[in-house]
Amino acid sequence: MTALDDARSGALTRRALLAVPLVLGAAGCGVLTPDPDPDDGTEPLELTAAPEIDEAIDALWNNGGERALSEITQIQFDDLMVFPEGTSAERVNEAAGGKLLNGKYYQSSTQLFLFRTGGRGVLAAMVSADVFEHEVQNATFGPEVRIVAPGDQQLVTPED
């Protein structure tokens, strides 16, 4: 039985579902080149797979509960902006405070979680989109944002 047969039969595991868009997003979208010379001397922001976020979401998706994203990522941030596939690169780059994407659009099938401090991106994480409520697309959340899930593989949502 192939992976495609498994997916058709519903037997594909959640972990595999998380990995597929991340691999495809990183390998095939052509938008992952950061600005090599940020104006303020900081390290360039790059898109990352952020497996710690996906693992936490996977546990919540299955078991329910809630968890603060600041606890999961171990970074401090002022806000979180969530962008879906197809968001203009201009909009993402403006939000990031520098050039994060090349091309015209964010072309990964993952959600882009852009964590910002002082109006500049500090973490650009590609997060599996297949478990989120659609309302989270193009949304902004504060530093207290947490992932909330009913469990039993029902859709999850970030909430302030």
C-alpha positions in Angstrom: 0.0 0.0 0.0 1.4 3.4 -0.9 1.3 6.7 1.1 -1.4 7.9 -1.4 -3.5 4.8 -0.8 -3.1 5.4 3.0 -4.2 9.0 2.6 -7.2 7.9 0.5 -8.2 5.4 3.1 -7.8 7.9 6.0 -4.9 6.0 7.5 -2.3 8.6 7.0 -1.0 9.7 10.4 -1.3 13.2 11.7 2.5 13.5 11.9 2.8 12.7 8.1 0.1 15.3 7.4 2.2 17.8 9.3 5.4 16.9 7.4 4.0 17.0 3.9 3.2 20.7 3.7 6.4 21.6 5.5 8.6 19.7 3.0 6.6 20.9 0.0 6.6 24.5 1.3 10.3 24.5 2.0 11.4 22.7 -1.2 9.0 23.9 -3.8 7.7 27.4 -3.2 10.7 29.4 -4.2 10.0 32.2 -1.7 12.5 31.3 1.0 15.3 33.6 0.3 15.8 36.1 3.2 17.2 39.6 2.8 21.0 39.0 3.0 21.8 42.5 4.4 19.2 43.9 6.8 19.6 47.6 7.3 19.7 47.5 11.1 22.6 44.9 11.3 20.4 42.1 12.7 20.4 38.6 11.4 18.1 38.1 8.4 14.7 36.6 9.2 14.2 33.2 7.5 11.2 30.9 7.2 11.5 27.9 9.5 9.6 24.6 9.9 9.2 25.1 13.7 8.6 21.5 14.7 8.1 22.4 18.3 4.9 24.3 17.3 3.6 21.5 15.1 4.3 18.9 17.9 2.4 21.0 20.4 -0.5 21.6 18.0 -0.6 17.8 17.3 -0.9 17.0 21.0 -3.7 19.6 21.4 -5.5 18.5 18.3 -5.6 14.9 19.6 -6.1 15.5 23.3 -7.6 19.0 23.7 -6.5 21.8 26.0 -4.7 25.0 25.5 -1.1 26.2 25.5 0.6 29.6 25.2 2.7 30.1 22.1 5.3 32.0 24.1 5.7 28.8 26.2 6.1 26.7 23.1 8.5 28.9 21.2 10.5 30.2 24.1 10.6 33.7 22.5 9.2 37.0 23.6 7.0 38.8 21.0 4.6 41.7 20.8 2.2 40.1 18.3 1.6 37.2 16.1 0.4 37.6 12.5 -1.1 34.6 10.7 -0.9 34.5 6.9 -2.4 31.8 4.6 -1.1 30.5 1.3 -1.6 33.2 -1.4 -0.9 36.2 0.8 1.1 38.8 -1.2 4.8 38.9 -0.5 4.6 42.7 -0.3 2.1 42.4 2.7 4.3 39.7 4.4 7.5 41.6 3.9 6.0 44.8 5.2 4.7 43.0 8.3 8.2 41.4 8.8 9.9 44.7 8.6 12.2 43.6 5.8 12.4 41.2 2.9 11.3 37.7 3.9 9.7 36.5 0.7 10.8 36.7 -2.9 8.2 36.5 -5.7 4.7 37.7 -5.5 3.0 35.5 -3.0 3.5 33.2 0.0 3.2 29.9 -1.9 3.5 27.3 0.9 0.4 25.3 1.8 1.3 26.0 5.5 0.1 28.9 7.6 2.8 31.5 8.1 3.0 32.4 11.8 5.0 35.7 11.9 6.1 36.5 15.5 7.0 40.2 15.8 8.7 42.5 18.3 8.8 46.2 17.8 7.2 45.9 14.3 9.9 43.5 13.0 9.7 39.7 12.6 11.6 37.6 15.1 10.4 34.2 14.0 8.7 33.2 10.7 7.3 29.7 11.3 5.5 27.6 8.7 2.8 25.8 10.6 0.5 23.0 9.3 -2.7 24.7 8.2 -5.0 21.6 8.0 -6.1 21.8 11.7 -7.0 25.5 12.1 -10.3 27.2 11.9 -10.5 29.4 8.8 -11.0 32.6 10.9 -7.3 32.6 11.9 -6.2 33.5 8.4 -5.0 37.1 8.1 -5.4 37.6 11.8 -3.3 39.3 14.4 -2.9 38.2 18.0 -1.2 39.7 21.1 1.6 38.2 23.2 -0.8 36.2 25.4 -2.0 34.2 22.4 -2.5 30.5 23.1 -3.6 27.5 21.0 -7.0 26.2 22.1 -8.3 22.8 21.0 -11.4 20.8 21.9 -9.5 17.5 21.2 -10.7 14.5 19.4 -9.1 15.8 16.2 -11.4 18.8 15.9 -10.2 22.1 14.5 -8.0 24.3 16.7 -7.7 28.1 17.0 -5.3 30.7 18.4 -7.0 32.9 21.0 -5.9 36.0 23.0 
